[in-house]
C-alpha cells in the first residue's frame, strides 16, 4: 500500500522459509496471495504473486484493521 518503486521481498517463516521477490514500478499495484498448506507440525504459508484481475477480485471482500492503537506501547 503506497510503496515507492523498487525491489521487494515478501517472506514468511515457519518450519520453512518461503520468499517471493517482486519489483514495483511507479504507481504499480501488485497482489500477493498467502497460500496455506499443511506441514509436519505447523502450517506452511507461501506468498504467491497473482494477476491484477484475481487480486482485485479476491481483495474486494477484505477489510483493513488498524490494531496499532489497541495495545498501549511500552516505554
Secondary structure in CASP SS format (residue, H / E / C, confidence):
PFRMAT SS
TARGET T0000
AUTHOR 0000-0000-0000
METHOD secondary structure of the structure
MODEL  1
X C 1.00
X C 1.00
X C 1.00
X C 1.00
X C 1.00
X E 1.00
X E 1.00
X E 1.00
X E 1.00
X E 1.00
X E 1.00
X E 1.00
X E 1.00
X C 1.00
X C 1.00
X C 1.00
X E 1.00
X E 1.00
X E 1.00
X E 1.00
X E 1.00
X E 1.00
X E 1.00
X E 1.00
X C 1.00
X C 1.00
X C 1.00
X C 1.00
X C 1.00
X C 1.00
X E 1.00
X E 1.00
X E 1.00
X E 1.00
X E 1.00
X E 1.00
X E 1.00
X E 1.00
X C 1.00
X C 1.00
X C 1.00
X C 1.00
X E 1.00
X E 1.00
X E 1.00
X E 1.00
X E 1.00
X E 1.00
X E 1.00
X E 1.00
X C 1.00
X H 1.00
X H 1.00
X H 1.00
X H 1.00
X H 1.00
X H 1.00
X H 1.00
X H 1.00
X C 1.00
X C 1.00
X C 1.00
X C 1.00
X C 1.00
X C 1.00
X C 1.00
X C 1.00
X C 1.00
X C 1.00
X C 1.00
X C 1.00
X C 1.00
X C 1.00
X C 1.00
X C 1.00
END
